[in-house]
Amino acid sequence: MDGSADTPRGARPLTEMMQSPITLRANPERVVILPFQISIAPSDSAMGAFSRVGRICEAIKALSGDQVRTVLEEVNRDFTGRHWQTRGIFLERFKQVQSIHGGLEALDEDHKALIGAYFSHEYSYQAAAVMNPSVVVHPDQTGAGNGAVNFILSTRTVGEGHISTISFREGTFFADGSIEIKPETDFAVAARPRDLIPNEGAVTVHSHQACPVSETVLFPVTKQQANGLEDLRMVRFTEENGSQVYLGSYTAYNGRETACECFETTDFRAFRLTPFRGAAAQHKGLALFPRRVNGRYAAIGRLDHESLFYLESDDRLIWNNGDRILGPEQPWELVQMGNCGSPIELDEGWLVLTHGVGPVRRYSLGAALLDKDDPRKVIARSIDPLLSPSEDNREGYVPNVIYTCGAMRVGDWLFMPYGVADSSIHFASLKIGDLLAHLGL
């Protein structure tokens, strides 16, 4: 079923859009401490059956207390001001090394911390790029007031080796359409599993209870995620009993294949990461509706690499085939289409932001309105793009790309953060009425 609508006669280009002067760019000074992996295979050591890990640990064990403190003082001088609770991180890393290598009993805490330091390294998680944001209402609305709404912004951050991670920023959207982004904190901390990391399947990672959301970074932890967590599409989901949870989908990349996985949190401190199952799980860009539709979970996905499909499921982790509702029509979207985040509920229907790829692989943003009771029916869609690359927003890591992973409705406004050229994040605000007029409604 293709639900594409006839173009409304009144459809017009969108001219009323507020652009914030705020821009987020990559910051190589944002670093975290991660495990430094050293092969433990005996063949990798010049000492034969004695592994490199064993050689390093035995050498540290042989150091006197004064020698260990001297080296630790140098490490602390160089790194303590750059990270939060470095000693605790080193001691935690020591436990991981000990569980793999064995032995290392009866060591004092300084020796343990130094071993942990040798098997750790700094990683600049956004040295290359920051891009592809999504946004949700913050669970904490302290200090908002006067029609303002606090929000959490997710960003895709890219570092050494083109490894993608998920990080967060906090801010406030004001009643006049302007925004404020809270300053970055002094430190960033990688969320970690508390138990052994599974090779596959679901995993829960935790930030430290003392860390604000904006300090938390989600790194790959399973084999399927090894080369990155890409393009999180967040949504605040409300169940029929009124309970709420923050859900999302993201692309897990292992260097060869991509898969779609589910993000789940209630407090932005514990994050459950679970692979989706079903035919749609092999495709990028699944976007969940913010509530059930006619008693079932619903999503927008892309099953043929070029069109948008409406999907329903009785299990929010299983997504199979659906109904084709939107395909490439206009010149700016002829190569392929995709969604740009979860559908947004309006009185008039479900608003879906879309992206289209045109000549010279030029990515532009559009929109469509779906029927509220039956989202298979397309009420209206963009003839012209909402936003396209131009002379002042086309250059970067991947030129000629405008992209978002989700917007947020605030009263009469649509707040839309978006990425430019896979290099920076910009912020736009537009009136819902102007957007509907753009769609000819």
N, C-alpha and C positions, 0 to 999 in steps of 0.2 A: 504493500500500500504506500503510495506517495501522496502525502498530504499537502504538497506545494500549493500555495494560494495564488490566485490571480493578483497581479499588482494593483493595489488601490490607486485610484486616479489622483488622489491628493498627496501621494508620497512625494517627499522632497528631501534634498540634502539637509543635513543637520548643521546649523550655523551657530546655535546657542550652546556653547560648552565652555565652562570655566576651567582654566588650566592653572594649577597651583605652581608657584615659583619653586617649590620644594622638589629636589631631585635626589634620588639615592643612587650612589655609584659604588663600584667595587672599592674595598678598603683592605689593602694587603696587611695592615697592622692588626686586623682581627685574626687572632690565632688561638688554637686550642692545643692541648697536649693529648696525643694519641699513642697507642701502643706501637713501638718500633719492632717490626717482625724480623728476627734473625733465624735463618735456617738452623734446625737442630740435627740435620742429617750428618752422621759421622764422616761421610765422604767429603763434606764441605770443610773439614778441618785438617790442617797440616799435621795435627797430632793424632791422626788415624781415628780410632774408635771414640776418642774424646771429642764431643761435639763443641761447636763454637760457643753455644750457650753455657755449657759446662765449664769451658776454659775461662770465659769472662767471669762467671760467678765465683769460681775457685780463686781467681786472681783478686777479686774484691774481698773475699773472705780472708785472704792472707794479709790484707792491709791492716795496719795498726789503727786503733781508735783515733789517734791524732791525724793520721793520714786520711782517714775517711772524713773526718770533720773538715779538714782543709779543702778537700775536693767538694764536699757539700756546700761549704761557704762560698766557693766560686760559682757553683750551680745556683745557689740562692741569690747571689748578687746579680746574676745574669737573667734569671727567669722568675723569681718570686713576684716582682712588680708587674709582670706580664700576665700572670695567671692567678686564679682563685684557689687557695689551699693546695699549693704544689706538693707539699709533703704528704698530704693525704692521698693525692693522685699517685705519687711514687710508691707509697706503701700498698695501695690497691694493685698497682701494676706488679709489685713484688709477689703478691699472692697468686696472680695469674701465672707468672713465670714459675713459681714453686709448684703449682698444680700440674704444669706441663713437664717440668724438668725433674721434679722430685728432690728429696733431700733438703738442704739449706736450713736445717734445724739449728736451734740454739744460737741464733744470730741476734745481736742487739738491734735496736730500732734504726740506728744510723746506718749500719751495714745493709739492712733491708731497704731503707729509703734510697741508698746509693745504687743498689742493684736495680731497683725500680726505675731510677733516673736513666741508667744505661740502656734500658729497654723501652724508653719513651722518646718521642720526638714532637717537635712543633709542626703544626700544619696550618697554613693560611687558607682558610676555607672559602674566602671570597676574593682571593688575589686576582682571579681572571675575570669574573663577571658576577653581577647580581641582576636578576631578571624574573619575569613571569610570575607576578604576584597574585595572591587571592586575599580576600578580606572577609572577616566575620565580626559580628557584634561581640565585644569583650564580655566575659562573664562578670567582670568587676566594673561597675559603672560609677565608682567613687569619684567625686569631683566633676562629673560631667555637667549636669544642670542646664537650664535655659535652652532646651531643645537640642543640646549637644549629645553625641553618642561616642563613647570610647570604643575603639576597635583593635583587633589584632590582625596584623598583616603577615602573611607567610611569603617568603621569598625563596627562589631557587638561587643558591649561591654555588659558584664554581671555583675550584682551586687547582692545585698541582695535579697533573695527570688527567685533567678535565673530569674530575670527580665531582658530581653534584650532590649537594646536601640541602636540607631544609632548615632555614633559620626564621626568626620572627622579629618584628618590630611592633611597638605599641603607639597608638596615637588617638586623636580625638577629631571627629567630624562635627563642625559647627552648623548652626541653623542657617547661616548665610551661604553655605556651600564651601567655606574655606576649611582647611585642615591644619592640624599640628602633629608633628611626629616627635615623640620623645627622643632625647639624645641617646646615642648608644652608650651602654654601660662600659665600665672599665675592662671587664673580663667577658670571655665567652667560654662556655663549658659544654662538652659533648655529653648528651644523654646516653646512659649506659644500661645494659641489662643487669639485673641483680643476680641472675642465675647463669648457668652455662648457656652459651649462645648456640641455638640449633642451626644445623646446616640449611634447613629449609622449614617452611611453615611459619606459624605465628610467633612473634616475639614482642615483649613489652620492654620498652626502655624508659628510664626514669631520669629526670633532672634532679638536682639537689634541691631540697625543700627551701633552702635559703636563696635560691637563684630566681630572679624575675624571668618572665617569659622571654624577654629580649636578650637574655644571656644564653638561652638554650639553643643548641644545634643538634639536629638529627642526622647521624651518619649512617652509611650502609653497615649492616651487621650480618646479614645472611648472604649465602652464595649468589642468590638471584639478584641481590641489591649491590653486588660487589663494586660495580662501576658507577653507581649513582642512584639517588632518589630524585626524580625529576617532576616538576610541574604539578605540585599539590593543588587540588581544587577543593577548598574547604567549604563546608556548609554547616550551619547550626540546625540540627534535625530535631523536630518535635514529634514525639510519638502520640498515639491517639489518647493515651492517659495523661498527657501533658508533660511527661518527663522529657528532658532535653539532653542531647549529647552532640559533641562536635565530631562530624564525620568528614571524610574526604577520600579522594582517589589520587594516586600518583603513579608514575611509571618507574618500575624497578628495572634496572639495566645491569646485566652481568658481563658486558663486553661483547656479547654476540647476539643476545636475544632480549626483547623487552617483554614485560608482563605488567598487568595492572594490579595494584594492591590497595588495601583499605587502611586508612588512617582513622584512629578513634581515640578521643580523649574527652574527659569531663572537666578537667582543671588545668590543662596545659602543663602538667608536671609528670604525669604518666601517660605514655603513648603506646597504644596497641597497634602493631603493624601486621596485617594479615593478608595473604594472597587471596584475591578473588578467584572464583572457579567458574567454569563455563566458557562458552565460545567467545563472549565479549571480553573475557579476561586477557585474551591475547592481543587486544588492540589498545592503543593509547586513548586517553581523553574521556573516560567514562565520567559522567557528572551526575550526582545523586540529587533528586528532588528534596526539598526541605521538609516534606511530610509524605505520608502515604497518599496515594491517589486511588480512590475507590477501593480502599482496604488493602492495597498492595504497595510494596516498595516500587519506586519508579526511577528511571535514569534516562539520560540522553547519552548515546554512544555512537561510535563510528565502526561499522562492521565491514565496510568494503574499501576502506582507506580514502574515501572521497566524499561520503554522504553522511547525513545525520539520521539516526534511528531512535525510535522510542521503544524502551524496554520496560517490562514489568517482571517482578519476582516476588515469591513468598519468603525468600531468604535474601537478606541484603548482601550476602557474600557470594551469591550464585547468580550469574547473569549470562543468559544465552541469547537466542535470536530475538529480533524485534521487528518493528514496522518502519520502513523507510519513510521519513517525513520531509526531508529537505535535501536537495541535491544542487550541484553547481548550475547556476543559470546566467548570472551577470558576468561581464568580462573580468571583473576584479576577483572572481571566485572560481573561474573555470577549471583551474588545475585541481583543486580540492577544497572541501569545507571541513570545519570542525567546530566543536562547541568551545566557548570561552568561560567555562564555569557552570555552576549549578543554576538551574532555572530559578527565577525570582518571581514570587507571587504578587500580582497586581490585581486590582478589582476587575480589570479588563481581560485577564488571562495570565498565562505563564510567559514571562519574558526570558528569552534565551539569547545571550550574546554569542555571536559566531565569529569565526575568522574565515577568510577566504584567501586563496593564493592565486595570484594573477601573473601577468607577464614578468619575466626576469625574477621569478620567485619572490614576488612582492606580497607581503602579508598585510592585509587590512582587516579592520573590525566591522562587523555588521550586527544585525539583530533580527529576531523573529518573535512573533507573538503566537502562542499556542492556546487552544481552547482549554478552559480551566477544568471542565469535567472530562473531556477526552483529548488529551494532549497530542493524539495522532492527527488532529485537525489543525492546520496552519491557518491562522486568521490573517496574518500579514507578515511581510519580510522586507528587508532593506533592498531597495534598488541600487542606491549609491551607498558607499561605505559610511559608517559613523566616523571613522578615523583611519587615515592612511599615512604612510611615510611621506615626509616632505623634506625640503632642503634643510630644515633645522632639526629634524629628528630621524635621520636615516643612517647616519654613520655609526659604526661600532664593530664589535666582534663578529656579528652576522648582520650585514647591512640590509636595509629595506624590510625590516620586520617590526610590526606593531602587534603586541600579543598580551593577553591577560588571561588569568586562570580564575577570575571571579570578581564580581562587583557586589555591592551591598545597597539595599534600599534604606533610606533614612527619610521618613515622611514623604514629601513631594520630590525628594532628590534621589538620583542614582549616583552613588560614589563609585568611581571606576579607576583603580590603580592599573597601570599597564607598563609593560616592558618595551624598551626601544632598542632595537638592534642587538638583542641579547647582551646589553652592556649597562643599562641603567633602568631605573624605575621612575615613572612620572605619574601625576595624579590629575584626574579630570572629574568634574562634577557637572551634571546636567539635570534639568528638570524632567520629571517623568512625562509631563504634558508635551514638552518639546520632542521627546523621544517618540511618543505615540504619534505626534504630527509627522515626524520623519517617516513613520510607517504608514502614513496616510489615514490615520484614525482620528 
